[in-house]
Amino acid sequence: MISESHPQRRELNDEVHARPAGALRAPARISYLALLAPPSHRDEEWRLVRELAARHGAIAPSARATHFAADLGAFTLRFERHGEFARYTFVAPVAGPEPFEPPALEAVPPDFVRALPGRVIVAAHGALIADAPDTADYDAVAARWFEGNALIGSGVGDDAAIALTDFRIRSDGFSRFLVLDRRTSPRQAGRIVQRVLEIDTYRMMALLALPVARDLSPFFTDCDRELSQVTAVLESAGHEDEAALLDRLTWLEAQIHSRTADAEYRFSAAAAYYEIVQRRIGELRERRIPGLQTFGEFTERRLAPAMNTCRTAASRQEALSRRVGRANQLLATHVSITRERQNQALLESMDRRSRAQLRLQQTVEGLSVAAITYYVVGLIGHAVSGFDALGYRVPPELVMGLSIPIVAGLAAVGIHRIRRAIAHKEE
């Protein structure tokens, strides 16, 4: 008996099997919707999926899931929930000579489609049909099913199929893709269709960052100009300019953080989505068809410049934040030096006052000794004059004159000791 398993062992192990591609057999119609919806809509999404499954006799798990697939009779439903969006794939057999008509979405109850929460970021109708000699004329294929637009496509799956699209949104709000099956297995056909849809979805999700980058460009220019002006003033700023410079830098930093908080997430998400697009293109294992752009070429020529713009905006944002931080440090250093100069001047002023107080104290002490001597000597004179009543004749002037140095010395020593005792207590 093995030891107790980690509580998440099975969940982590099964993660590699999450969202498997469904098996597809030609001919088949595919309708696909990717809707941007916040996490608060997840319960509503799952409720609608469960109700649709129950309406067609299928049973969906009671707990909310991020993936669900079921054969609902007239069509097959695949639901997948991702971080920012939800995907719905509907597959139905081809009902006539035209692989796109009617689209698979028409087999789905309209009330379910109308109730789906979120905003459409990708909507596509697709078809999986057997390759035939008449489909080798790609100009005719473009004219028949893609309104004559230039096709993007290649042999995929080591030439087991051909995938074609024009990446254009038609008047009905849907784009189109076509997969010509040469020798694929049902699982391989399902993976090819899923890869084509994921390339389109993640391409659009990555491009969500492009408008953000374009909108931030003039804002970054204004911030650069303001920061340059602040830095120029800072070089020769005086004490009276510090408060105004601090206000300008604080305002600038607050503007940058408020405007770029959402952009940081959008740019990092775009980089992740772009990496997924490149990975999915690599998984197609493309082979060039003469005269057509491959999915890889189209991505490099169209999506890569947009991602470079986003990376440049993200780098500019980081550089601007660092420059504002350095300007704040310079201003803080400037303020610190100013404060040190003020403190030095204050200490010098206090030193001067202390010396003046010492001189004044010495003067007062001298005057105190003189005053004490004067009054004590006077008392001695009066005391000596009292000897006349006893019959002793002592000249008061002589006694007072002789007592002056003695009294003055004693007074000076006493005042000095009193000052030392007070200073000792203060320490």
C-alpha positions in Angstrom: 0.0 0.0 0.0 1.5 3.3 -1.1 1.6 6.4 1.2 -1.3 8.9 1.2 -1.6 10.9 -2.0 -1.3 14.6 -2.2 -4.8 16.1 -2.3 -4.2 17.7 -5.7 -2.3 14.8 -7.3 -5.1 13.7 -9.6 -6.1 17.3 -10.5 -2.5 18.1 -11.4 -2.0 14.9 -13.3 -5.2 15.4 -15.3 -4.3 19.0 -16.3 -2.3 17.6 -19.2 -5.5 16.1 -20.5 -7.6 19.2 -20.1 -9.5 20.6 -23.2 -8.7 17.8 -25.6 -9.5 18.4 -29.2 -12.7 16.7 -30.3 -12.8 14.2 -33.2 -14.1 15.5 -36.5 -15.0 13.7 -39.7 -15.4 15.3 -43.1 -17.8 16.8 -44.1 -18.6 18.9 -41.1 -19.7 22.5 -40.4 -18.2 24.4 -37.5 -19.4 27.6 -35.9 -17.3 29.2 -33.3 -17.7 32.1 -30.8 -15.2 33.6 -28.4 -16.7 36.1 -26.0 -14.9 38.4 -23.6 -16.6 38.2 -20.2 -15.4 39.0 -16.7 -15.2 36.3 -14.0 -18.5 37.5 -12.6 -20.3 36.0 -15.6 -18.9 32.5 -15.1 -21.9 31.2 -13.1 -24.2 32.6 -15.8 -22.2 30.9 -18.6 -22.2 27.5 -16.8 -26.0 27.8 -16.1 -26.8 28.4 -19.8 -24.6 25.4 -20.8 -26.2 23.1 -18.3 -29.7 24.2 -19.3 -28.8 23.6 -23.0 -27.4 20.2 -22.3 -30.5 19.3 -20.2 -32.8 20.5 -23.0 -31.2 18.0 -25.4 -31.1 15.1 -22.9 -27.4 15.4 -21.9 -26.2 15.6 -18.4 -23.6 18.3 -17.5 -21.6 18.1 -14.2 -23.3 19.9 -11.3 -20.1 21.7 -10.3 -19.0 24.6 -12.4 -16.4 23.4 -14.9 -14.0 25.1 -17.3 -14.5 22.6 -20.0 -17.6 20.6 -21.3 -18.3 18.7 -24.5 -21.4 16.8 -25.4 -23.3 15.4 -28.4 -26.6 17.2 -28.4 -28.1 15.4 -31.4 -28.4 18.0 -34.1 -25.0 19.5 -33.1 -22.1 18.9 -30.8 -21.2 21.5 -28.2 -17.8 22.3 -26.8 -17.5 24.9 -24.1 -14.2 26.2 -22.7 -13.6 28.9 -20.1 -10.3 30.7 -20.1 -9.1 33.6 -18.0 -10.5 36.5 -20.0 -12.9 34.8 -22.4 -15.2 31.8 -23.0 -15.2 29.7 -26.2 -18.2 27.9 -27.7 -17.7 25.5 -30.6 -20.7 24.0 -32.4 -20.2 21.2 -34.9 -22.9 19.9 -37.3 -22.8 17.6 -40.3 -22.9 19.2 -43.8 -26.6 19.4 -44.9 -26.2 20.2 -48.6 -23.8 20.9 -51.4 -22.5 24.2 -49.8 -20.3 23.4 -46.8 -21.0 26.8 -45.2 -24.7 26.9 -45.7 -26.5 26.8 -43.5 -23.9 27.4 -40.7 -23.8 25.1 -37.8 -25.0 27.9 -35.5 -28.4 27.7 -37.0 -28.9 24.3 -35.4 -28.4 25.9 -32.0 -31.4 27.3 -30.1 -31.5 31.1 -30.8 -32.4 31.9 -27.3 -29.2 30.2 -26.0 -27.1 32.2 -28.5 -28.8 35.5 -27.6 -28.4 34.9 -23.8 -24.6 34.3 -23.9 -22.9 36.9 -21.7 -20.0 38.9 -22.9 -18.8 40.7 -26.0 -17.7 38.8 -29.2 -14.0 39.0 -29.9 -14.0 36.2 -32.5 -16.9 34.7 -34.5 -16.2 32.2 -37.3 -18.0 29.7 -39.5 -15.8 26.9 -40.8 -16.1 23.8 -42.9 -14.1 20.5 -43.0 -14.5 18.8 -46.4 -12.7 16.2 -48.3 -10.0 17.5 -50.7 -11.0 17.3 -54.3 -9.5 18.3 -57.7 -11.8 21.3 -58.0 -10.4 22.7 -54.7 -6.9 22.9 -56.0 -7.8 26.2 -57.8 -7.3 28.5 -54.9 -8.4 31.6 -56.9 -11.7 29.8 -57.5 -11.9 28.8 -53.9 -11.4 32.4 -52.8 -14.1 33.6 -55.3 -16.6 31.0 -54.3 -16.3 31.0 -50.5 -14.2 34.0 -49.5 -15.6 36.9 -51.6 -12.4 36.9 -53.7 -10.2 38.0 -50.9 -6.5 36.9 -50.8 -6.2 33.6 -49.0 -3.9 32.7 -46.2 -3.2 29.0 -46.0 -0.8 26.1 -46.2 -0.6 22.3 -46.0 -0.8 21.4 -42.4 -0.2 18.3 -40.3 2.6 17.1 -42.5 0.5 17.7 -45.5 -2.4 15.7 -44.2 -4.8 18.6 -44.8 -4.9 22.1 -46.2 -6.1 25.0 -44.0 -7.4 28.2 -45.7 -8.8 31.5 -44.4 -8.7 35.2 -45.2 -8.9 36.5 -41.6 -11.7 38.9 -42.7 -15.0 39.6 -41.0 -17.9 39.3 -43.4 -21.1 41.3 -43.5 -22.8 38.8 -41.2 -20.1 39.4 -38.5 -18.4 36.1 -39.0 -15.0 35.2 -40.5 -14.5 31.9 -42.5 -12.0 29.1 -42.6 -11.9 26.0 -44.7 -10.0 22.7 -44.0 -9.5 20.3 -46.9 -9.1 16.8 -45.5 -6.6 14.7 -47.4 -5.7 11.8 -45.1 -6.3 13.0 -41.5 -7.7 10.8 -38.7 -10.7 12.2 -36.8 -8.5 13.2 -33.9 -6.0 14.9 -36.2 -8.7 16.8 -38.0 -10.1 18.0 -34.7 -6.7 19.2 -33.6 -6.1 21.0 -36.9 -9.5 22.8 -36.6 -8.8 23.7 -33.0 -5.3 25.1 -33.9 -6.8 27.3 -36.6 -9.4 28.6 -34.3 -6.9 29.2 -31.5 -4.6 31.1 -33.8 -7.4 33.5 -34.7 -8.6 33.8 -31.1 -5.2 34.4 -29.5 -4.2 36.7 -32.4 -7.2 38.9 -31.5 -6.6 38.7 -27.8 -3.0 39.8 -28.3 -4.1 42.7 -30.5 -6.2 44.1 -27.7 -3.0 45.7 -26.4 -2.4 47.7 -29.6 -5.0 50.4 -29.0 -3.8 50.8 -25.5 -0.2 51.3 -26.8 -1.4 53.8 -29.4 -3.4 55.7 -26.8 -0.5 55.9 -24.4 2.0 57.2 -26.9 0.9 60.9 -26.7 0.6 60.6 -22.9 4.1 59.3 -22.7 5.3 62.2 -24.9 3.6 64.8 -22.6 5.1 63.1 -19.5 8.6 63.1 -21.1 8.3 66.8 -21.8 7.1 67.6 -18.3 9.8 65.5 -16.7 12.5 67.2 -18.8 11.2 70.6 -17.7 11.3 69.5 -14.0 14.8 68.1 -14.4 16.0 71.3 -16.0 14.6 73.4 -13.1 16.0 71.0 -10.6 19.5 71.7 -11.8 19.4 75.3 -10.5 16.5 75.1 -8.0 16.7 77.0 -4.8 15.0 76.4 -1.5 11.9 78.3 -2.6 11.4 76.0 -5.7 11.5 72.6 -3.8 7.8 72.5 -2.8 6.6 73.3 -6.4 9.0 70.7 -7.9 7.8 68.1 -5.4 4.2 68.8 -6.3 4.9 68.5 -10.0 6.8 65.2 -9.6 4.1 63.8 -7.3 1.4 64.7 -9.8 3.4 63.2 -12.7 4.1 60.0 -10.9 0.4 59.7 -9.9 -0.7 60.2 -13.5 1.8 57.6 -14.8 0.6 55.0 -12.3 -3.1 55.6 -12.8 -2.8 55.5 -16.6 -0.5 52.6 -16.9 -1.9 50.2 -14.2 -4.3 48.5 -16.6 -1.8 48.8 -19.5 0.8 46.7 -17.6 -1.5 43.7 -17.4 -2.6 44.2 -21.0 0.9 44.3 -22.3 2.0 41.2 -20.4 -1.1 39.4 -21.5 -0.4 40.3 -25.1 3.1 38.9 -24.9 1.6 35.6 -23.5 -1.0 35.4 -26.2 1.5 36.1 -28.9 3.7 33.3 -27.7 0.6 30.9 -27.8 -0.1 32.0 -31.4 3.5 31.2 -32.4 3.3 27.9 -30.7 0.0 27.0 -32.4 1.5 27.9 -35.8 4.4 25.7 -35.1 2.1 22.8 -34.2 0.4 23.1 -37.6 3.6 22.0 -39.2 3.0 24.1 -42.3 4.0 23.4 -45.9 4.0 26.3 -48.3 1.4 26.4 -51.1 2.7 28.5 -54.0 1.0 31.8 -54.3 -0.4 31.8 -50.7 0.9 33.3 -47.5 1.3 30.8 -44.7 -0.1 31.4 -41.3 3.4 32.0 -40.0 4.2 34.6 -42.7 0.9 36.4 -42.1 1.5 36.5 -38.4 5.0 37.8 -38.8 4.0 40.5 -41.2 0.8 41.6 -39.4 0.9 40.6 -35.8 4.6 40.9 -35.1 4.8 44.7 -35.8 1.8 45.3 -33.5 3.5 43.3 -30.7 6.7 45.3 -31.3 4.7 48.4 -30.8 3.3 47.0 -27.5 6.7 46.0 -26.3 8.1 49.5 -27.1 5.2 51.1 -25.2 5.8 48.8 -22.2 9.6 49.5 -22.3 8.9 53.3 -22.6 6.5 53.0 -19.6 9.1 51.3 -17.5 11.8 53.8 -18.5 9.5 56.7 -17.7 8.7 55.3 -14.3 12.5 54.8 -13.6 13.2 58.4 -14.7 10.5 59.8 -12.4 11.9 57.7 -9.6 15.5 59.1 -10.2 14.1 62.6 -10.4 12.4 62.1 -7.0 15.7 60.8 -5.6 17.6 63.9 -7.0 15.0 66.2 -5.5 15.2 64.4 -2.1 19.0 64.7 -2.2 18.6 68.4 -3.1 16.2 68.9 -0.2 18.5 67.0 2.2 21.5 69.1 1.3 19.4 72.3 1.8 18.2 71.0 5.2 21.8 70.2 6.2 22.9 73.7 5.2 20.0 75.2 7.3 20.9 73.0 10.2 24.5 74.0 10.0 23.5 77.7 10.0 21.2 77.0 12.9 23.9 75.3 14.9 26.4 78.2 14.2 23.7 80.6 15.3 23.1 78.6 18.5 26.9 78.5 19.1 27.1 82.3 18.8 24.2 82.7 21.2 25.8 80.3 23.6 29.0 82.2 23.6 27.1 85.5 24.1 25.1 83.9 26.9 28.4 82.7 28.5 29.9 86.2 28.3 26.7 87.7 29.7 26.7 85.1 32.5 30.3 85.9 33.3 29.4 89.6 33.4 26.4 88.9 35.6 28.5 86.8 37.9 31.0 89.6 38.2 28.3 92.1 38.9 26.8 89.7 41.5 30.2 89.4 43.3 30.5 93.2 43.3 26.9 93.6 44.6 27.4 90.9 47.3 30.7 92.4 48.3 29.2 95.9 48.5 26.3 94.8 50.7 28.3 92.5 52.9 31.1 95.1 53.4 28.4 97.6 54.3 27.0 95.2 56.9 30.5 94.8 58.3 30.8 98.6 58.5 27.6 98.9 60.4 28.6 96.0 62.7 32.0 97.7 63.5 30.3 101.0 64.2 28.4 99.2 67.0 31.6 98.7 68.9 31.6 102.4 69.9 28.7 101.7 72.2 30.9 99.2 74.0 33.7 101.6 74.4 36.0 100.2 71.8 37.2 102.5 69.1 37.7 100.7 65.9 37.9 102.7 62.6 35.0 101.3 60.5 36.7 102.5 57.3 39.8 100.4 58.0 37.8 97.3 58.8 35.6 97.7 55.6 38.7 98.3 53.4 40.4 95.2 54.8 37.3 93.0 54.4 36.6 93.9 50.8 39.1 91.3 49.2 38.1 88.7 51.7 34.3 89.1 51.0 34.8 89.4 47.3 36.9 86.2 47.2 34.4 84.3 49.3 31.5 85.5 47.1 33.2 84.5 43.9 34.0 81.1 45.3 30.4 80.6 46.5 28.9 81.7 43.2 31.3 79.4 41.3 30.3 76.4 43.5 26.6 77.1 43.1 27.0 77.3 39.2 28.9 74.0 39.2 26.2 72.3 41.4 23.4 73.4 39.1 25.3 72.3 36.0 26.0 68.9 37.6 22.3 68.4 38.3 21.3 69.3 34.7 23.7 66.7 33.4 
